[in-house]
Amino acid sequence: MDINIYKDYHIKSDKRQYILSKQVVLKNEDKEDIIRDDDVTYHSTMENAINELCSKELRSSKATSLIELKKDMNTLQEFCTELCNQIGDDSLMSQCLQADIIKEERIKAKRELRKL
């Protein structure tokens, strides 16, 4: 299996695991494109791989405000919704939404701590 799942992210598999990687294009000495897997992580379930993808995307967000971060989170939720519709599995959506709720709660908690 080798599926382009989101932007440059691919999910591959072998007999034991799912492999999440980001494909990057490099130039060799002859200026030919070489595709390489970068930022590789290994997961026991497809759900874990997708959750890691969402986490990576949020951590690499260029957001400079909570509003921008929320937009990025909404984009990822839309991705999860579309993915669930394609494969007919709502458990992925609930896991992605649960991860987003936890992150939102952490942000709220940090704001409250700053007020003290």
HUPEHU-V890525 format. One record per pair of residues at least 12 apart in sequence whose ideal C-beta (glycine too) atoms are under 7 Angstrom apart, sorted by the first residue. I is the first residue (numbers start at 0). J is the second residue. D is the distance in Angstrom with one decimal. If there is no record, write none. Layout:
i = <I:I>
j = <J:J>
d = <D:D>
This chain:
i = <0:4:5:5:7:7:8:8:9:10:16:16:16:17:17:17:17:18:18:19:19:19:19:19:20:20:20:20:21:21:22:22:23:23:46:46:46:49:50:50:50:53:53:53:56:57:57:57:57:65:72:75:76:76:76:79:79:79:80>
j = <12:52:52:78:21:22:21:52:22:48:41:42:43:42:44:45:48:39:41:40:42:48:51:52:36:37:38:39:37:38:34:36:35:37:90:91:94:91:94:95:98:75:95:98:75:71:72:75:102:106:99:95:95:96:99:91:92:95:92>
d = <4.4:6.9:6.0:5.8:5.1:5.1:5.5:5.4:5.7:5.4:4.9:6.2:6.2:4.6:6.8:5.5:4.4:6.3:5.7:4.9:6.5:4.5:5.6:5.9:3.9:6.6:6.5:4.5:5.1:4.7:5.5:6.1:5.6:4.8:6.8:5.8:5.5:6.0:6.0:6.8:5.7:4.9:5.8:6.3:5.9:6.3:6.8:6.9:6.8:6.6:5.4:6.9:6.6:6.7:6.3:6.1:5.2:3.8:6.1>
